[in-house]
Amino acid sequence: QVQVVQSGGGLVQPGGSLKLSCAASGTILGIGTVAWYRLPPGKEREFIGLLARTGSSDYADSAKGRFTISGDSADNTWYLQMNGLIPEDTGIYSCRCTIMDNTGWSHFWGQGTQVTVSS
């Protein structure tokens, strides 16, 4: 059984930084793409960015230049570093890991963590 657990988040002032983590555990036979999403209050879920198994990355325009996804598949832990935070970044942040377990490839989601940007 694969589990994905997130940590980090909280309240930060505009202009501040936060680093979220996303750790996978269990029967992991392969790691694919790790993506981050957020759910702003009253809005639909938004794509933030992803880190592919190849090491390539892609980001939403709103995240480019401010957010960075990194990680080490050997540790099965990935990070979302967020700098220059603005109030519009407020929301519930979730990671989605594409993992192969003994049933094949599936998406596994973290539990979500609240990020609030406010003075």
C-alpha positions in Angstrom: 0.0 0.0 0.0 1.5 3.3 -1.1 1.0 6.4 1.1 1.9 10.0 0.3 2.2 12.3 3.3 2.7 16.1 3.0 4.3 18.5 5.5 4.9 22.2 5.7 2.5 25.0 5.0 1.0 27.6 7.3 0.7 31.3 7.5 3.3 33.6 5.9 3.4 37.3 5.1 3.4 38.6 1.6 6.9 38.4 0.1 7.8 35.4 2.4 8.8 31.9 1.6 7.5 28.4 2.4 8.7 24.9 1.6 6.3 22.0 1.3 7.4 18.4 1.3 5.8 15.3 -0.1 7.0 11.9 0.9 5.9 8.6 -0.5 6.2 5.2 1.3 5.1 1.7 0.9 5.5 -0.8 -1.9 7.1 1.5 -4.6 8.4 -0.2 -7.7 8.8 2.9 -9.8 8.4 6.7 -9.6 7.0 8.7 -12.4 5.9 12.4 -12.4 5.4 14.3 -9.2 3.0 17.3 -9.6 1.8 20.0 -7.3 -1.7 21.5 -7.4 -3.5 24.1 -5.2 -7.1 24.8 -4.4 -7.7 28.5 -3.9 -10.7 29.5 -1.7 -13.9 29.5 -3.9 -12.0 28.5 -7.0 -11.2 25.3 -8.9 -8.0 23.3 -8.5 -5.0 24.8 -10.2 -1.9 23.1 -11.6 1.3 24.6 -10.2 4.1 22.5 -11.7 5.6 19.1 -12.1 8.9 17.3 -12.0 9.2 14.4 -14.5 11.2 11.3 -13.9 13.7 12.5 -16.5 14.4 15.6 -14.3 12.6 18.0 -16.6 10.1 20.4 -15.0 7.2 22.5 -16.1 5.4 25.3 -14.3 2.2 27.3 -14.6 2.8 30.9 -15.5 1.8 32.0 -12.0 4.6 29.9 -10.5 7.4 30.5 -13.0 10.3 32.3 -11.4 8.9 32.0 -7.9 8.2 28.3 -7.2 10.7 25.4 -7.6 10.0 21.7 -7.5 12.8 19.4 -6.5 13.3 16.0 -5.0 15.2 12.8 -4.9 13.5 9.7 -6.1 16.0 7.7 -4.0 14.4 9.1 -0.9 10.9 9.3 -2.4 10.6 12.8 -1.1 9.9 15.9 -3.1 9.6 19.6 -2.3 7.8 22.7 -3.5 9.9 25.8 -2.6 7.8 28.9 -2.8 9.3 32.4 -2.8 7.9 35.8 -3.2 4.5 34.6 -2.0 1.5 36.8 -2.6 -2.1 36.6 -1.2 -3.3 35.0 -4.4 -1.1 32.0 -3.6 -3.4 31.2 -0.7 -5.0 27.8 -0.9 -4.8 24.1 -0.1 -1.7 22.6 -1.7 -1.5 19.0 -2.7 1.1 16.8 -4.4 0.3 14.0 -6.8 2.8 11.2 -7.3 2.6 8.8 -10.2 3.9 5.5 -8.7 4.1 1.9 -9.8 3.2 -0.5 -7.0 2.4 -4.2 -7.4 -0.9 -3.4 -9.2 0.7 -1.1 -11.8 0.9 2.7 -12.3 -1.4 4.9 -10.3 -1.7 8.5 -9.1 -1.4 8.9 -5.3 -2.3 12.1 -3.6 -1.1 13.7 -0.5 -3.5 14.8 2.2 -3.2 18.5 1.3 -1.8 21.3 3.4 -3.1 24.9 3.9 -1.0 27.8 2.8 -2.2 31.3 3.8 -0.5 34.4 2.6 -1.6 37.4 4.6 -0.3 40.3 6.6 
